[in-house]
Amino acid sequence: MALTFRYGQPMGEAASNTLCTMGNVLVAGNTIRHLTPKGIAKLTAKSTGACVVEDYRKTLQEQNHTSGAGPSSKGD
């Protein structure tokens, strides 16, 4: 970090800690904003939908690997 080079290790660490704290405050504020019934329902629906799609993709991949489908598997 430029501050560490210019002002020394203690100042660089203080600046880094300050920026990390600011980031954590922003994340906490964003999280608090979503702690409404509508926000919780939306996050739950998104997570559930993502899990359903992921499970469906895994099922399709398993079926494709076990079925042996392809031009070479036909009995000509």
N, C-alpha and C positions, 0 to 999 in steps of 0.2 A: 504494500500500500504506500502511496506517496507520502502520507503523513508520517509513517514509521521512518522512512528515509530522511525526511526533512527535519522532524521534530523529536525523533527517538522512539524507542520501543514503548514506553509507558503511554505516550500520547497516541500512538498507533493503536494500542490495545483499547484505550478509552474510546477512540473514534469507532473502532469495530464494534465494541459492546453497545455504544449508543445506536449505531445503525441496526444492529440485531434487535435491540429493544424496540426501536421504531417499527421494524417489520413485524414483530410479535404483536404490537399494539394494533397495527392495521389488520392482521389476521384475526385477532380477537374481536375487533369491531365488526368485521365482516361476518364472523360466526354468530355474534350476538344478533345481528340484523336478520339472520336466517332462523332464529329461534322463535318463530311464530308458528302457529298451527299450519298455516299455508306453506311456510318454508320447510318445515319438517316433513310435511306430506310430499312436497316436491322432491326433496332429497331422497326420501324413501322410495318414491316411484322411480326416480332415475337409477338408484342403486339396484332395485329389483329388476328393472328393465335390462340393465347391463348384465346382470347375472343370468337372466333368462336367455339373452342372446348368446352369451358365452357358452352356456350349457348346450344350446341348440347347435352352435358351431362345432363343439366337441363331438356331439352325436353324429353330425354329418360327416365329420372327418373320420370317425370310427367306422361308419357305414361304408365310406369310400375305400378305406383300407382293407376292410374284411370282405367286401363283396367281390373283389377281384375283377371289377368291371373294366372293360377296355377291349380294344380290337383283338388282342391276342387270346382273350379268354373265351371267345366264341368257338364253338365246335364246328369248324368248317369241314 
